[in-house]
Amino acid sequence: MTYSIESKLGDLLDNATTNAILETYLPGLSKHPQVGMARGFTLAATAQLSKGLIPAEALAKIEVDLKSLDSKA
């Protein structure tokens, strides 16, 4: 599977490798009390709705790391 910031947050959280990437840039995201509501949204959409909790800089770094997984496969 190819992952990006356009992947659903739930898919990213459910995969140990991609979850580790999220936790690197967004510590505690997987345990945030409202994360359940966002699982069906893409990470990019979640960032837009997060009111700054997911900064654009972190999103860009996450995208690079997620895309790098394709070259490792």
Secondary structure, 3 states (H helix, E strand, C coil): CCCCCCCEHHHHHHCHHHHHHHHHHCCCHHHCCCHHHHCCCEHHHHHHHCCCCCCHHHHHHHHHHHHHHHHHC
